[in-house]
C-alpha cells in the first residue's frame, strides 16, 4: 500500500472546503436568527482562518528547522569525523613509541630473569 503525501495547499483546500460545507450546513439547519447565524458563521470562518494560518506557520517553522538541522549535520559531522581521526592518529603515533619501549624493557627484564635463574641454578 503506498502512502500519499499531502502538501500545504491540499491541507488548506481541505480546511477551506470543510469550513465552507460546515458553515453552509450550519446556515441551513440552524434554529437561529439570520443575525445570530451570520455572527456564528463569521466566528467559525475566523477560527478556521486562524487555524489554517497557525498550521501554515508551524509547517514553515518545522521546514526551517529541518533545513537548519540538515545544514548543521552536513557541516559538523564531517568536521567531527576529521577531528576524531586526527586525535586517533596522534594517539596511535604516541602509543607506537611507548609500546616499542615497553617491549624493549620486557626483553631486558626477561634476559635479566634468565640470567638470574641461570646464576641461581649454578
C-alpha distances in whole Angstrom, upper triangle without the diagonal:
4,7,10,13,16,19,23,24,21,22,25,25,23,26,28,27,27,30,32,30,31,35,35,35,37,40,40,40,41,45,46,49,48,49,47,44,44,44,41,39,41,40,36,36,38,35,32,34,34,31,29,32,31,28,28,31,29,26,29,30,27,27,30,30,27,29,32,30,29,33,34,32,33,37,37,35,37,40,40,39,42,44,43,44,47,48,47,49,52,52,52,55,57,56,57,61,61,59,62,65,64,64,67,68,67,69,72,72,71,74,76,75,76,80,80,79,82,84,84,84,87
4,6,10,13,16,20,21,18,19,23,22,21,24,26,25,25,29,30,29,30,34,34,34,36,39,39,39,41,44,46,48,47,47,46,43,43,43,40,38,39,38,35,34,35,33,30,31,32,29,27,29,29,25,25,28,26,23,26,27,24,23,27,27,24,26,29,28,26,30,32,30,30,34,35,33,35,38,38,37,40,42,41,42,45,46,46,48,51,51,51,53,56,55,56,59,60,58,61,64,63,63,66,68,67,68,71,71,71,74,76,75,76,79,80,79,82,84,84,84,88
4,7,10,13,16,18,15,16,20,20,18,21,23,23,23,26,27,27,28,31,32,32,34,36,37,37,39,42,43,45,44,45,43,40,40,40,37,35,36,35,32,31,32,30,27,28,29,25,23,26,25,21,22,24,22,19,22,24,21,20,24,24,21,23,26,25,24,27,29,28,28,32,33,31,33,36,36,36,39,41,40,41,44,45,45,47,50,50,50,53,55,54,55,59,59,58,61,63,62,63,66,67,66,68,71,71,71,74,76,75,76,79,80,79,82,84,84,84,88
4,6,10,13,14,12,13,16,16,15,18,20,20,20,23,24,24,25,28,29,29,31,34,34,35,36,40,41,43,41,42,40,37,37,37,35,32,33,32,29,28,29,28,24,25,26,23,21,23,23,19,19,22,21,18,20,22,20,19,23,23,21,22,26,25,24,27,29,28,28,32,33,32,34,37,37,37,40,42,42,43,46,47,46,48,51,51,52,54,56,56,57,61,61,60,63,65,65,65,68,69,69,71,74,73,73,76,78,77,79,82,82,82,84,87,87,87,90
4,7,10,11,10,11,14,15,14,16,19,19,19,22,24,24,25,28,29,29,31,33,34,35,36,40,40,42,41,41,39,36,36,36,34,31,32,31,28,26,27,26,23,23,24,21,18,20,20,16,16,19,18,14,16,19,16,15,19,20,17,19,22,22,21,24,26,25,26,29,30,30,32,34,35,35,38,40,39,41,43,45,45,47,49,49,50,53,55,54,56,59,59,59,61,64,63,64,67,68,68,70,72,72,72,75,77,77,78,81,82,81,84,86,86,87,90
4,7,8,6,7,10,11,11,13,15,16,16,19,20,21,22,24,26,26,28,30,31,32,33,37,37,39,37,37,36,33,32,32,30,28,28,27,24,23,24,22,19,19,20,17,15,17,17,13,13,16,15,12,15,17,15,14,18,19,18,19,22,22,22,25,27,26,27,30,32,31,33,36,36,37,39,41,41,43,45,46,47,49,51,51,52,55,57,56,58,61,61,61,64,66,66,66,70,71,70,72,75,75,75,78,80,79,81,84,84,84,86,89,89,89,92
4,5,5,6,9,10,11,12,14,15,17,18,20,21,22,24,26,27,28,30,32,33,34,37,37,38,36,36,35,33,31,31,29,27,27,26,24,22,22,21,18,17,18,16,13,15,15,12,11,14,14,10,12,15,14,12,16,18,16,17,20,21,21,23,26,26,26,29,31,31,33,35,36,36,39,40,41,42,45,46,46,48,50,51,52,54,56,56,58,61,61,61,64,66,66,67,70,71,70,73,75,75,76,78,80,80,81,84,85,85,87,89,89,90,93
4,5,5,6,9,10,10,12,14,15,16,18,20,21,22,24,25,26,28,30,31,32,35,35,36,34,34,33,30,29,28,27,24,24,23,21,19,19,18,15,14,15,13,10,11,12,9,7,11,11,8,10,13,13,12,15,17,16,17,20,21,21,23,26,26,27,29,31,31,34,36,36,37,40,41,42,43,46,47,48,50,51,52,53,56,57,57,59,62,62,62,65,67,67,68,71,72,72,74,76,76,77,80,81,81,83,85,86,86,89,91,91,92,95
4,5,5,6,8,10,10,12,14,15,16,18,20,21,22,24,25,26,28,30,30,34,34,35,32,32,32,29,27,28,26,23,23,23,20,18,19,18,15,14,16,14,11,12,14,11,9,13,14,12,13,16,16,15,18,20,20,20,23,25,24,26,29,29,30,32,34,35,37,39,39,40,43,44,45,47,49,50,51,53,55,55,56,59,60,61,62,65,66,66,68,70,70,71,74,75,75,77,80,80,80,83,85,84,86,89,89,90,92,94,94,95,98
4,5,5,6,9,10,10,12,14,15,16,18,20,21,22,24,25,27,28,29,33,33,34,32,32,31,28,27,28,26,23,23,23,20,18,19,19,15,15,17,15,11,14,15,12,12,15,16,13,15,18,18,17,20,22,21,22,25,26,26,28,31,31,31,34,36,36,38,40,41,42,44,46,46,48,50,51,52,54,56,56,57,60,61,62,63,66,67,66,69,71,71,72,75,76,76,78,80,80,81,84,85,85,86,89,90,90,92,94,94,95,98
4,5,5,6,8,10,10,12,14,15,16,18,20,21,22,24,26,27,27,31,31,32,30,30,29,26,25,25,23,21,21,20,17,16,17,16,12,12,14,11,8,11,12,9,9,13,13,11,14,16,16,16,19,21,20,22,24,25,25,28,30,30,31,34,35,35,38,40,40,41,44,45,45,47,49,50,51,53,55,56,57,59,61,61,63,66,66,66,68,71,70,71,74,75,75,77,79,79,80,83,84,84,85,88,89,89,91,93,93,94,97
4,5,5,6,9,10,10,12,14,15,16,18,20,21,22,24,26,26,29,29,30,28,28,27,24,23,23,21,18,18,18,15,13,14,14,10,9,12,10,6,9,11,9,8,12,13,12,14,17,17,17,19,22,22,23,25,27,27,29,31,32,33,35,36,37,39,41,42,43,45,47,47,49,51,52,53,55,57,58,59,61,63,63,65,68,68,68,71,73,72,74,77,77,77,80,82,82,82,85,87,86,88,91,91,91,94,96,96,97,100
4,6,5,6,8,10,10,12,14,15,16,18,20,21,22,24,25,29,28,29,27,27,27,24,22,23,21,18,18,19,16,14,16,15,12,12,14,13,10,13,15,13,12,16,17,15,17,20,20,20,23,25,25,26,28,30,30,32,34,35,35,38,39,40,42,44,45,46,48,50,50,52,54,55,56,58,60,61,62,64,66,66,68,70,71,71,73,76,75,76,79,80,80,82,85,84,85,88,89,89,91,93,94,94,97,99,99,99,103
4,5,5,6,8,10,10,12,14,15,16,18,20,21,22,23,27,27,28,27,27,26,23,22,23,20,18,18,19,15,14,16,15,11,12,15,12,10,14,15,13,13,17,17,16,18,21,21,21,24,26,25,27,29,30,30,33,35,35,36,39,40,40,43,45,45,46,49,50,50,52,54,55,56,58,60,61,62,64,66,66,67,70,71,70,73,75,75,76,79,80,79,82,84,84,84,87,89,88,90,93,93,93,96,98,98,98,102
4,6,5,6,8,10,10,12,14,15,16,18,20,21,21,25,25,26,24,24,23,20,20,20,17,15,15,15,12,10,12,11,7,9,11,9,7,11,12,11,12,15,16,15,17,20,20,21,23,25,25,27,29,30,31,33,35,35,36,39,40,40,43,45,45,46,49,50,50,52,55,55,56,58,60,61,62,64,66,66,68,71,71,71,74,75,75,76,79,80,79,82,84,84,85,88,89,88,90,93,93,93,96,98,98,99,102
4,5,5,6,9,10,10,12,14,15,16,18,20,20,24,23,24,22,23,22,19,17,18,16,13,14,14,11,9,11,11,8,8,12,11,9,12,14,13,13,16,18,17,19,22,22,23,25,27,27,29,31,32,33,35,37,38,39,41,42,43,45,47,47,49,51,52,53,55,57,58,59,61,63,63,65,67,68,69,71,73,73,74,76,78,78,79,82,83,83,85,87,87,88,91,92,92,93,96,96,97,99,101,101,102,105
4,5,5,6,8,10,10,12,14,15,16,18,19,23,23,24,22,23,22,19,18,19,17,14,15,16,13,11,14,14,11,12,15,14,12,15,17,16,16,20,21,20,22,25,25,25,28,30,30,31,34,35,35,37,39,40,41,43,45,45,47,49,50,51,53,55,55,57,59,60,61,63,65,65,67,69,71,71,73,75,76,75,78,80,80,81,84,85,84,87,89,89,89,92,94,93,95,98,98,98,101,103,103,104,107
4,5,5,6,8,10,10,12,14,15,16,17,21,21,23,21,22,21,17,17,18,16,13,15,15,11,11,14,13,9,12,14,13,12,15,17,15,17,20,20,20,22,25,25,25,28,30,30,31,34,35,35,38,39,40,41,44,45,45,48,50,50,51,54,55,55,57,59,60,61,63,65,65,66,69,70,70,72,75,75,75,78,80,79,80,83,84,83,86,88,88,88,92,93,92,94,97,97,97,100,102,101,102,106
4,6,5,6,8,10,10,12,14,15,15,19,19,20,19,19,18,14,14,15,12,9,11,11,8,7,10,10,7,9,12,11,11,14,16,15,16,19,20,20,22,25,25,26,28,30,30,32,34,35,36,38,40,41,42,44,45,46,49,50,50,52,55,56,56,58,60,61,62,64,66,66,67,70,71,71,73,76,76,76,79,81,80,82,85,85,85,87,90,89,90,93,94,94,95,98,98,98,101,103,103,104,107
4,5,5,6,9,10,10,12,14,15,19,18,19,17,18,17,14,13,15,13,9,11,13,10,8,12,12,10,11,15,14,13,16,19,18,19,22,23,23,25,27,28,28,31,33,33,34,37,38,39,41,43,43,45,47,48,49,51,53,53,55,57,58,59,61,63,64,65,67,68,69,70,73,74,74,76,79,79,79,82,84,83,85,88,88,88,90,93,92,93,96,97,97,99,101,102,102,104,106,106,107,110
4,5,5,6,8,10,11,12,14,17,18,19,18,19,18,14,15,16,14,11,14,15,11,11,15,15,12,15,17,16,16,19,21,20,21,24,25,25,27,29,30,30,33,35,35,36,39,40,40,43,44,45,46,49,50,50,53,55,55,56,59,60,60,62,64,65,66,68,70,70,71,74,75,75,77,80,80,80,83,85,84,85,89,89,89,91,94,93,94,97,98,97,99,102,102,102,105,107,106,107,111
4,5,5,6,8,10,11,11,15,16,17,16,17,16,12,13,14,11,9,12,12,9,10,13,13,11,14,16,15,15,19,20,19,21,24,24,25,27,29,29,30,33,34,35,37,39,39,40,43,44,45,46,49,50,50,53,55,54,56,59,60,60,62,64,65,65,68,70,70,71,74,75,75,77,80,80,80,83,84,84,85,88,89,88,91,93,92,93,96,97,96,98,101,101,101,104,106,106,107,110
4,5,5,6,9,10,10,14,13,15,13,14,13,9,10,11,9,6,9,10,7,8,12,12,11,13,16,15,16,19,20,20,22,24,25,26,28,30,31,32,34,36,36,38,40,41,42,44,46,47,48,50,51,52,54,56,56,58,60,61,62,64,66,66,67,70,71,72,73,76,77,77,79,82,82,82,85,86,86,87,90,91,90,93,95,95,95,98,100,99,101,104,104,104,107,109,108,109,112
4,5,5,6,9,10,13,14,15,13,15,14,10,11,13,11,9,12,14,11,11,15,16,14,16,19,19,19,22,24,23,25,27,28,29,31,33,33,34,37,38,39,40,43,44,44,47,48,49,50,53,54,54,57,59,59,60,63,64,64,66,69,69,70,72,74,74,76,78,80,80,82,85,84,84,87,89,88,90,93,93,93,96,98,97,98,101,102,102,103,106,106,106,109,111,111,112,115
4,5,5,6,8,12,13,15,14,16,15,11,13,15,12,10,14,15,12,13,17,17,15,18,21,20,20,23,25,24,26,29,29,30,32,34,34,35,38,39,40,42,44,45,45,48,49,50,51,54,55,55,58,60,60,61,64,65,65,67,69,70,70,73,75,75,76,79,80,80,82,85,85,84,87,89,88,90,93,93,93,95,98,97,98,101,102,101,103,106,106,106,109,111,110,111,114
4,6,5,5,9,10,12,11,13,11,8,10,12,9,8,12,12,10,12,15,15,15,17,19,19,20,23,24,24,26,28,29,30,32,34,34,36,38,39,40,42,44,45,46,48,50,50,52,54,55,55,58,60,60,61,64,65,65,67,70,70,71,73,75,75,76,79,80,80,82,85,85,85,88,89,89,90,93,93,93,96,98,97,98,101,102,101,103,106,106,106,109,111,110,111,115
4,6,6,9,9,10,9,11,10,6,8,11,9,8,11,13,12,13,16,17,16,18,21,21,22,24,26,26,28,30,31,32,34,36,37,38,40,41,42,44,46,47,48,50,52,53,54,56,57,58,61,62,62,64,66,67,67,70,72,72,73,76,77,78,79,82,83,83,85,88,87,87,91,92,91,93,96,96,96,99,101,100,101,104,105,104,106,109,109,109,112,114,113,115,118
4,6,9,10,11,11,14,13,10,12,14,13,11,15,17,15,16,19,20,19,22,24,24,24,27,29,29,30,33,34,34,37,39,39,40,42,44,44,46,48,49,50,52,54,55,56,59,59,60,63,64,64,66,69,69,70,72,74,75,75,78,79,80,81,84,85,85,87,90,90,89,93,94,93,95,98,98,98,100,103,102,103,106,107,106,108,111,111,111,114,116,115,116,119
4,6,9,11,12,14,13,10,13,15,13,12,16,17,15,17,20,20,20,23,25,24,25,28,29,29,31,34,34,35,37,39,39,41,43,45,45,47,49,50,51,53,55,55,57,59,60,60,63,65,65,66,69,70,70,72,74,75,75,78,80,80,81,84,85,85,87,90,89,89,92,94,93,94,98,98,97,100,102,102,102,105,106,105,107,110,110,110,113,115,114,115,119
4,5,8,9,12,10,7,11,12,10,11,14,15,14,16,19,19,19,22,23,23,25,27,28,29,31,33,34,35,37,38,39,41,43,44,45,47,49,49,51,53,54,55,57,59,59,60,63,64,64,66,69,69,69,72,74,74,75,78,79,79,81,83,84,84,87,89,89,89,92,94,93,94,97,98,97,100,102,101,102,105,106,105,107,110,110,110,113,115,114,115,118
4,7,9,12,10,9,12,14,12,13,17,17,17,19,21,21,22,25,26,26,28,31,31,32,34,36,37,38,40,42,42,44,46,47,48,50,52,53,54,56,57,58,60,62,63,63,66,68,67,69,72,72,72,75,77,77,78,81,82,82,84,87,87,87,90,92,92,92,95,97,96,97,100,100,100,103,105,104,105,108,109,108,110,113,113,112,115,117,116,118,121
4,7,8,6,6,9,10,10,12,14,15,15,17,19,20,21,23,25,25,27,29,30,31,33,35,36,37,39,40,41,43,45,46,47,49,51,52,53,55,57,58,59,61,62,63,66,67,67,69,71,72,72,75,77,77,78,80,82,82,84,86,87,87,89,92,91,92,95,96,95,97,100,100,100,103,105,104,105,108,109,108,110,113,113,113,116,117,117,118,121
4,5,5,6,8,10,10,12,14,15,16,18,20,21,22,24,26,27,28,30,31,33,34,36,37,38,40,42,43,44,46,48,49,51,52,53,55,57,58,59,61,63,63,64,67,68,68,70,73,73,74,76,78,78,80,82,83,84,85,88,89,89,91,94,93,94,97,98,97,99,102,102,102,105,107,106,107,110,111,110,113,115,115,115,118,120,119,120,124
4,6,5,6,9,10,10,12,14,15,16,18,20,21,22,24,25,26,28,30,31,32,34,36,37,38,40,41,43,44,46,47,49,50,52,53,55,56,58,59,61,62,63,66,67,67,69,71,72,72,75,77,77,78,81,82,82,84,87,88,88,90,93,92,93,96,97,97,98,101,102,101,104,106,106,106,110,111,110,112,115,115,115,118,119,119,120,123
4,5,5,6,9,10,10,12,14,15,16,18,20,21,22,24,25,27,28,30,31,33,34,36,37,39,40,42,43,45,46,48,49,50,52,54,55,56,58,60,60,62,65,65,66,68,70,71,71,74,75,76,77,80,81,81,83,85,86,86,89,91,91,92,95,96,95,97,100,100,100,103,105,104,105,108,109,109,111,114,113,114,117,118,118,119,122
4,5,5,6,9,10,11,12,14,15,16,18,20,21,22,24,26,27,28,30,31,33,34,36,37,39,40,42,43,45,46,48,49,51,52,53,55,57,58,59,60,63,64,64,66,68,69,69,72,74,74,75,78,79,79,81,83,84,84,87,89,89,89,92,94,93,95,98,98,98,101,103,102,103,106,107,106,108,111,111,111,114,116,115,116,120
4,5,5,6,8,10,10,12,14,15,16,18,20,21,22,24,25,27,28,30,31,32,34,36,37,38,40,42,43,45,46,47,49,51,52,53,55,57,57,58,61,62,62,64,67,67,68,70,72,72,74,76,78,78,80,82,83,83,85,88,88,88,91,93,92,93,97,97,96,99,101,101,102,105,106,105,107,110,110,110,113,115,114,115,118
4,5,5,6,8,10,10,12,14,15,16,18,20,21,22,24,25,27,28,30,31,33,34,36,37,38,40,42,43,44,46,47,49,50,52,53,55,56,57,60,61,61,63,66,66,67,69,71,71,73,75,76,77,79,81,82,82,85,87,87,87,90,92,91,93,96,96,96,99,101,100,101,104,105,105,107,110,109,110,113,114,114,115,118
4,5,5,6,9,10,10,12,14,15,16,18,20,21,22,24,25,27,28,30,31,33,34,36,37,39,40,42,43,44,46,48,49,50,52,54,54,56,59,59,60,62,64,64,65,68,69,70,71,74,75,75,77,79,80,80,83,85,85,85,89,90,89,91,94,94,94,97,99,98,99,102,103,103,105,108,107,108,111,112,112,113,116
4,5,5,6,9,10,10,12,14,15,16,18,20,21,22,24,26,27,28,30,31,33,34,36,37,38,40,42,43,45,46,47,49,51,52,53,54,57,58,58,60,63,63,63,66,68,68,69,72,73,73,75,77,78,78,81,84,83,83,87,88,87,89,92,92,92,95,97,96,97,100,101,100,103,105,105,105,108,110,109,111,114
4,5,5,6,8,10,10,12,14,15,16,18,20,21,22,24,25,27,28,30,31,33,34,36,37,39,40,41,43,45,46,47,49,51,52,53,55,57,57,59,61,62,62,65,67,67,68,71,72,72,74,76,77,78,80,83,82,83,86,87,87,88,91,91,91,94,96,96,96,100,101,100,102,105,105,105,108,110,109,110,113
4,5,5,6,8,10,10,12,14,15,16,18,20,21,22,24,25,27,28,30,31,33,34,36,37,39,40,42,43,45,46,48,49,50,51,54,55,55,58,60,60,61,64,65,66,67,69,71,71,73,75,76,76,79,81,81,82,85,86,86,87,90,91,90,93,95,95,96,99,100,99,101,104,104,104,107,109,108,110,113
4,5,5,6,8,10,10,12,14,15,16,18,20,21,22,24,26,27,28,30,31,33,34,36,37,38,40,42,43,44,46,48,48,50,53,53,53,56,58,58,59,62,63,63,65,68,69,69,71,73,74,74,77,79,79,79,82,84,83,85,88,88,88,91,93,92,93,96,97,97,99,101,101,102,105,106,106,107,110
4,5,5,6,9,10,10,12,14,15,16,18,20,21,22,24,25,27,28,30,31,32,34,36,37,39,40,42,43,45,46,47,48,51,52,52,54,57,57,58,60,62,62,63,66,67,67,69,72,73,73,75,78,77,78,81,82,82,83,86,87,86,89,91,91,91,95,96,95,97,100,100,100,103,105,104,105,109
4,5,5,6,9,10,10,12,14,15,16,18,20,21,22,24,25,27,28,30,31,33,34,36,37,39,40,42,43,45,46,47,50,51,51,53,55,56,57,59,61,61,63,65,66,67,69,71,72,72,75,77,77,77,80,82,81,83,86,86,86,89,91,91,91,94,96,95,97,100,100,100,103,105,104,106,109
4,5,5,6,9,10,10,12,14,15,16,18,20,21,22,24,26,27,28,30,31,33,34,36,37,39,40,42,43,44,46,48,49,49,52,54,54,55,58,59,60,61,64,65,65,67,69,70,71,73,75,75,76,79,80,80,82,84,85,85,87,89,89,90,93,94,94,96,98,98,99,102,103,103,104,107
4,5,5,6,9,10,10,12,14,15,16,18,20,21,22,24,25,27,28,30,31,32,34,36,37,38,40,42,42,44,47,48,48,50,52,53,53,56,57,58,59,62,63,63,65,67,68,68,71,73,73,73,77,78,77,79,82,82,82,85,87,86,87,90,91,91,93,96,96,96,99,100,100,101,105
4,5,5,6,8,10,10,12,14,15,16,18,20,21,22,24,26,27,28,30,31,33,34,36,37,39,41,41,42,45,46,46,48,51,51,52,54,56,57,58,60,62,62,64,66,67,67,70,72,72,72,75,77,76,78,81,81,81,84,86,86,86,90,91,90,92,95,95,95,98,100,99,101,104
4,5,5,6,9,10,10,12,14,15,16,18,20,21,22,24,26,27,28,30,31,33,34,36,37,39,40,41,44,45,45,47,50,50,51,53,55,56,57,59,61,61,63,65,66,67,69,72,71,72,75,76,76,78,81,81,81,84,86,85,86,89,90,90,92,95,95,95,98,100,99,101,104
4,5,5,6,9,10,10,12,14,15,16,18,20,21,22,24,26,27,28,30,31,33,34,36,37,38,40,42,43,43,46,48,48,49,52,53,54,55,57,58,59,61,63,64,64,67,69,69,70,73,74,74,75,78,79,79,81,83,83,84,87,88,88,90,92,92,93,96,97,97,98,101
4,5,5,6,9,10,10,12,14,15,16,18,20,21,22,24,25,27,28,30,31,33,34,36,37,38,41,42,42,44,46,47,47,50,52,52,53,56,57,57,59,61,62,63,65,68,67,68,71,72,72,73,76,77,77,79,81,81,82,85,86,85,88,90,90,90,93,95,95,96,99
4,5,5,6,9,10,10,12,14,15,16,18,20,21,22,24,26,27,29,30,31,33,35,36,37,39,41,41,43,45,46,47,49,51,51,52,55,56,57,58,61,62,62,64,67,67,67,70,72,71,73,76,76,76,79,81,81,82,85,86,85,87,90,90,90,93,95,95,96,99
4,5,5,6,9,10,11,12,14,15,16,18,20,21,22,24,26,27,28,30,31,33,34,35,38,39,39,42,44,44,45,48,49,50,51,54,55,55,57,59,60,61,63,66,66,66,69,71,70,72,75,75,75,78,80,80,81,84,85,85,87,89,89,90,93,94,94,96,98
4,5,5,6,8,10,10,12,14,15,16,18,20,21,22,24,26,27,28,30,32,32,33,36,37,37,40,42,42,43,46,47,47,49,51,52,53,55,57,58,58,61,63,63,64,67,68,68,69,72,73,73,75,77,77,78,81,82,82,84,86,86,87,90,91,91,93,96
4,6,5,6,9,10,10,12,14,15,16,18,20,21,22,24,26,27,28,30,31,32,35,36,36,38,40,41,42,44,46,46,48,50,51,52,53,56,57,57,59,62,62,62,65,67,66,68,71,71,71,74,76,76,77,80,81,80,82,85,85,85,88,90,90,91,94
4,5,5,6,9,10,10,12,14,15,16,18,20,21,23,24,26,27,29,30,31,34,35,35,37,39,40,41,43,45,46,47,49,51,51,53,55,56,57,59,62,62,62,65,67,66,68,71,71,71,74,76,76,77,80,81,81,83,85,85,86,88,90,90,92,94
4,5,5,6,9,10,10,12,14,15,16,18,20,21,22,24,26,27,28,30,32,33,33,36,38,38,39,42,43,44,45,48,49,49,51,53,54,55,57,60,60,60,63,65,65,66,69,69,70,72,74,74,75,78,79,79,81,84,84,84,87,89,89,90,93
4,5,5,6,9,10,11,12,14,15,16,18,20,21,22,24,26,26,28,30,31,31,34,36,36,37,40,41,42,43,45,47,47,49,51,52,53,55,57,57,58,61,62,62,64,66,67,67,70,72,71,72,75,76,76,78,81,81,81,84,86,86,87,90
4,5,5,6,9,10,10,12,14,15,16,18,20,21,22,24,25,26,29,30,31,32,35,36,36,38,40,41,42,44,46,46,48,50,52,52,54,57,57,57,60,62,61,63,66,66,66,69,71,71,72,75,76,76,78,80,80,81,83,85,85,86,89
4,5,5,6,9,10,11,12,14,15,16,18,20,21,23,24,25,28,29,29,31,33,34,35,37,39,40,41,43,45,46,47,49,51,51,53,56,56,57,59,61,61,62,65,66,66,69,71,71,72,74,76,76,78,80,80,81,83,85,85,87,90
4,5,5,6,8,10,10,12,14,15,16,18,20,21,22,23,26,27,27,30,32,32,33,36,37,38,39,41,42,43,45,47,48,49,51,54,54,54,57,59,58,60,63,63,64,66,68,68,69,72,73,73,75,78,78,78,81,83,83,84,87
4,5,5,6,9,10,10,12,14,15,16,18,20,21,22,24,26,26,28,30,31,31,34,35,36,37,40,41,42,43,45,47,47,49,52,52,52,55,57,56,58,61,61,61,64,66,66,67,70,71,71,73,75,76,76,79,80,80,82,85
4,6,5,6,9,10,11,12,14,15,16,18,20,21,23,25,25,27,29,30,31,33,35,36,37,39,40,41,43,45,46,47,49,51,52,52,55,57,57,58,61,62,62,64,66,66,67,70,71,71,73,76,76,76,79,81,81,82,85
4,5,5,6,9,10,11,12,14,15,17,18,20,22,23,24,26,28,28,30,32,33,34,36,38,39,40,42,43,45,46,48,50,50,51,54,55,55,57,60,60,61,63,65,65,66,69,70,70,72,75,75,76,78,80,80,82,84
4,5,5,6,8,10,10,12,14,15,16,17,20,21,21,23,26,26,27,29,31,32,33,35,36,37,39,41,42,43,45,47,48,48,51,53,52,54,57,57,58,60,62,62,63,66,67,67,69,72,72,73,75,77,77,78,81
4,5,5,6,9,10,10,12,14,15,16,18,20,20,22,24,25,26,28,30,31,32,34,36,36,38,40,41,42,44,46,47,47,50,52,51,53,56,56,57,59,61,61,62,65,66,66,68,70,71,71,74,76,76,77,80
4,5,5,6,9,10,10,12,14,15,17,19,20,21,23,24,26,27,29,30,32,33,35,36,37,39,41,42,43,46,47,47,50,51,51,53,56,56,57,59,61,61,62,65,66,66,68,71,71,72,74,76,77,78,80
4,5,5,6,9,10,11,12,14,16,17,18,20,22,22,24,26,27,28,30,32,33,34,36,37,39,40,42,44,44,45,48,49,50,51,54,55,55,57,59,60,61,63,64,65,67,69,69,70,73,74,75,76,79
4,5,5,6,9,10,10,11,14,15,15,17,20,20,21,23,25,26,27,29,31,32,33,35,37,37,39,42,42,43,45,47,47,48,51,52,52,55,57,57,58,60,62,62,64,66,67,67,70,71,72,73,76
4,5,5,6,9,10,10,13,14,15,16,19,20,21,23,24,26,27,29,30,31,33,35,36,37,39,41,42,42,45,47,47,48,51,52,52,54,56,57,57,60,62,62,63,66,67,67,69,71,72,73,76
4,5,5,6,8,10,12,13,14,16,17,19,20,22,23,25,26,28,29,31,32,34,35,36,38,40,41,42,44,46,46,48,50,51,52,54,56,56,57,60,61,62,63,66,66,67,69,71,72,73,76
4,5,5,6,8,10,11,11,14,15,16,18,20,21,22,24,25,27,28,30,31,33,34,36,38,38,39,42,43,44,45,48,49,49,51,53,54,55,57,59,59,61,63,64,64,67,69,69,70,73
4,5,5,5,8,10,10,12,14,15,16,18,20,21,22,24,25,26,28,30,31,32,34,36,37,37,40,42,42,43,46,47,47,49,51,52,53,55,57,57,59,61,62,62,65,66,67,68,71
4,6,6,7,9,11,11,13,15,16,17,19,21,22,23,25,27,28,29,31,32,34,36,37,37,40,42,42,43,46,47,47,49,52,52,53,55,57,57,59,61,62,63,65,67,68,69,71
4,6,6,7,9,11,11,13,15,16,17,19,21,22,23,25,26,28,29,31,32,35,35,36,38,40,41,42,45,46,46,48,50,51,52,54,56,56,58,60,61,62,64,66,67,68,70
4,6,5,6,9,10,10,12,14,15,16,18,20,21,22,24,26,27,28,30,32,33,34,36,38,38,40,42,43,44,46,48,48,50,52,53,54,56,58,58,59,62,63,64,65,68
4,5,5,6,9,10,10,12,14,15,16,18,20,21,22,24,26,26,28,31,31,32,34,36,36,38,40,41,42,44,46,46,47,50,51,52,53,56,56,57,59,61,62,63,66
4,5,5,6,9,10,10,12,14,15,16,18,20,21,22,24,25,27,29,30,31,33,35,35,37,39,40,41,43,45,46,47,49,50,51,53,55,56,56,59,60,61,62,65
4,5,5,6,9,10,11,12,14,15,16,18,20,21,23,24,26,28,29,30,32,34,34,36,38,39,40,42,44,45,46,48,49,50,52,54,55,56,58,60,60,62,64
4,5,5,6,9,10,11,12,14,15,16,18,20,21,22,24,26,27,28,30,32,32,34,36,37,38,40,42,42,44,46,47,48,50,52,52,53,56,57,58,59,62
4,6,5,6,9,10,10,12,14,15,16,18,20,21,22,25,26,26,28,30,31,32,34,36,36,38,40,41,42,44,46,46,48,50,51,52,54,56,56,58,60
4,5,5,6,9,10,11,12,14,15,16,18,20,21,23,25,25,27,29,30,31,33,35,36,37,39,40,41,43,45,46,47,49,50,51,53,55,56,57,60
4,5,5,6,9,10,11,12,14,15,17,18,20,22,23,24,26,28,28,30,32,33,34,36,38,39,40,42,43,44,46,48,49,50,52,54,54,56,58
4,5,5,6,9,10,11,12,14,15,16,18,21,21,22,24,26,26,28,30,31,32,34,36,36,37,40,41,42,44,46,46,47,50,51,52,53,56
4,5,5,6,9,10,10,12,14,15,16,19,20,20,22,24,25,26,29,30,31,32,34,35,36,38,40,41,42,44,45,46,48,50,51,52,55
4,5,5,6,9,10,10,12,14,15,17,19,20,22,23,24,26,28,29,30,32,34,35,36,38,39,40,42,44,45,46,48,50,51,52,54
4,5,5,6,8,10,11,12,14,16,17,18,20,22,22,24,26,27,28,30,32,32,34,36,37,38,40,42,43,44,46,47,48,50,52
4,5,5,6,8,10,10,12,15,15,16,18,20,20,22,24,25,26,28,30,30,32,34,35,36,38,40,41,42,44,45,46,48,50
4,5,5,6,9,10,11,13,14,15,17,19,20,21,23,24,25,27,29,30,31,33,35,36,37,39,40,41,43,45,46,47,49
4,5,5,6,9,10,12,13,14,16,17,19,20,22,23,25,26,28,29,30,32,34,35,37,38,39,41,42,44,45,47,49
4,5,5,6,9,10,11,12,14,15,16,18,20,21,22,24,26,26,28,30,31,32,34,36,37,38,40,41,42,44,46
4,5,5,6,9,10,10,12,14,15,16,18,20,20,22,24,25,26,28,30,31,32,34,35,36,38,40,41,42,45
4,6,6,7,9,10,11,13,15,16,17,19,21,22,23,25,26,28,29,31,32,34,35,37,38,40,41,43,44
4,6,6,7,9,10,11,13,15,16,17,19,21,22,23,25,26,27,29,31,32,33,35,37,38,39,41,43
4,6,5,6,9,10,10,12,14,15,16,18,20,21,22,24,25,26,28,30,31,32,34,36,37,38,40
4,5,5,6,9,10,11,12,14,15,17,18,20,21,23,24,25,27,29,30,31,33,35,36,37,39
4,5,5,6,9,10,11,12,14,15,17,18,20,21,23,24,26,27,28,30,32,33,34,36,38
4,5,5,6,9,10,10,12,14,15,16,18,20,21,22,24,26,27,28,30,31,32,34,36
4,5,5,6,9,10,10,12,14,15,16,18,20,21,22,24,25,26,28,30,31,32,34
4,5,5,6,9,10,11,12,14,15,17,18,20,21,23,24,25,27,29,30,31,33
4,5,5,6,9,10,11,12,14,15,16,18,20,21,22,24,26,27,28,30,32
4,5,5,6,9,10,10,12,14,15,16,18,20,21,22,24,25,26,28,30
4,5,5,6,9,10,10,12,14,15,16,18,20,21,22,24,25,27,29
4,5,5,6,9,10,11,12,14,15,16,18,20,21,22,24,26,27
4,5,5,6,9,10,10,12,14,15,16,18,20,21,22,24,26
4,5,5,6,8,10,10,12,14,15,16,18,20,21,22,24
4,5,5,6,9,10,10,12,14,15,16,18,20,21,23
4,5,5,6,9,10,10,12,14,15,16,18,20,21
4,5,5,6,9,10,10,12,14,15,16,18,20
4,5,5,6,9,10,10,12,14,15,16,18
4,5,5,6,9,10,10,12,14,15,17
4,5,5,6,8,10,10,12,14,15
4,5,5,6,8,10,10,12,14
4,5,5,6,9,10,10,12
4,5,5,6,9,10,11
4,5,5,6,9,10
4,5,5,6,9
4,5,5,6
4,5,5
4,5
4
